[in-house]
Structures are given as C-alpha cells and as structure tokens.
C-alpha cells in the first residue's frame, strides 16, 4: 500500500528530474518522434509505453556511449516499475499533445 500512496511524491520528483537539461532533451525528442508516428487514437495508449522504454534505455545507454561509462543494467525491481509508470504518464500527456497538434495542422492543410 505504501507503494501506491507514495507514488504521487515519486512522480513529482521524477518530473523534476526530467526537467534537467540532458533528460529534457531526450524527453522532448522522444515525445515529438512518437507523437508524430502515432497513427490513431488507440495508438495513444500503446505508443507511450514504447516511448517510456526508449527513454529509460536512452538514460542508460547515452552515458555509456558518450562518456565511456561502464554499462550497468538496471535491476528489475519495483524502482524500475515506478520509473516506467512515471515515464509512461509523462509520455502519455506529451504524445497526446503532439498528436493533437499534428492532427490540427493536417486538418488545416487538407
């Protein structure tokens, strides 16, 4: 039960960590890309899952490639599940906004 009640505080902290510059750039690029490739409204539920996985993979792999840091595989535990759920919620909102803007622009063009 503590996991559910403490999730709101964790989500706020996760959102603040996303607003730091390198993480923000990753999130914006991933959100714009996956928002543009979303083809339908049901895709708005599935695509953010893939975006969250890509975001967490980028957080793991970019320091390895850029800074030659050792590759550390994250543990598959409740902390990773919380990160995936928080990233999913962020990308659900961001991808929906990008999808809505895309549909509005394409509606004006047609």
C-alpha positions in Angstrom: 0.0 0.0 0.0 2.9 2.3 0.7 3.9 2.0 -3.0 0.6 3.4 -4.1 0.4 6.2 -1.6 4.0 7.3 -2.2 3.7 7.2 -5.9 2.5 10.8 -6.1 5.6 12.1 -4.4 7.8 9.9 -6.5 6.1 11.1 -9.7 6.7 14.8 -8.7 10.4 14.0 -8.1 10.6 12.1 -11.4 9.0 15.0 -13.2 11.6 17.4 -11.7 14.4 15.1 -12.8 13.1 15.1 -16.3 13.2 18.9 -16.4 17.0 18.8 -16.0 18.7 19.7 -19.3 20.0 16.4 -20.8 17.0 14.5 -19.7 14.7 17.2 -21.0 16.3 17.0 -24.5 15.9 13.2 -24.5 12.2 13.5 -23.4 11.4 16.2 -26.0 12.9 14.4 -28.9 11.3 11.1 -28.0 7.9 12.7 -27.3 7.9 14.6 -30.6 9.0 11.5 -32.6 6.5 9.1 -31.0 3.7 11.8 -31.1 4.3 12.2 -34.9 4.4 8.5 -35.6 1.2 7.8 -33.7 -1.4 7.0 -36.3 -4.7 6.6 -34.4 -6.4 7.4 -31.1 -5.9 3.8 -29.8 -2.2 4.2 -30.6 -2.1 6.9 -27.9 -2.4 4.2 -25.3 0.2 1.9 -26.7 2.8 4.2 -28.1 3.7 5.9 -24.8 4.7 2.5 -23.4 7.3 2.2 -26.2 8.4 5.8 -25.7 8.9 5.2 -21.9 11.1 2.2 -22.7 13.1 4.1 -25.2 13.6 7.0 -22.8 14.8 4.7 -20.0 17.1 2.9 -22.5 18.5 6.3 -23.5 19.1 7.2 -19.9 21.1 4.0 -19.5 23.0 3.9 -22.9 23.9 7.5 -23.6 26.4 7.9 -20.7 28.0 4.6 -21.9 28.4 5.9 -25.5 29.3 9.5 -24.7 31.3 9.3 -21.5 32.6 5.8 -21.8 31.0 4.9 -18.5 30.6 1.2 -17.6 27.3 -0.3 -18.7 25.1 -1.1 -15.7 21.9 -3.0 -16.3 19.2 -1.7 -14.0 17.7 -4.2 -11.6 14.2 -5.4 -12.5 12.5 -4.4 -9.3 9.8 -2.1 -8.0 12.0 1.0 -8.6 12.2 0.2 -12.3 8.5 -0.3 -12.4 7.9 3.1 -10.8 10.2 4.7 -13.4 8.4 3.0 -16.3 5.0 4.0 -14.9 6.1 7.6 -14.3 7.7 7.9 -17.7 4.5 6.4 -19.3 2.3 9.0 -17.7 4.6 11.8 -18.9 4.8 10.5 -22.4 1.0 9.8 -22.4 0.5 13.6 -22.0 3.3 14.7 -24.2 2.5 12.3 -27.1 -1.2 13.3 -26.9 -0.3 17.0 -27.2 2.0 16.3 -30.2 -0.6 14.1 -31.8 -3.4 16.7 -31.3 -1.1 19.4 -32.8 -0.3 17.1 -35.7 -4.0 16.4 -36.4 -4.8 20.1 -36.1 -2.1 21.1 -38.6 -3.0 18.3 -41.0 -6.7 19.3 -40.7 -5.8 22.9 -41.7 -3.7 21.7 -44.6 -6.3 19.4 -46.1 
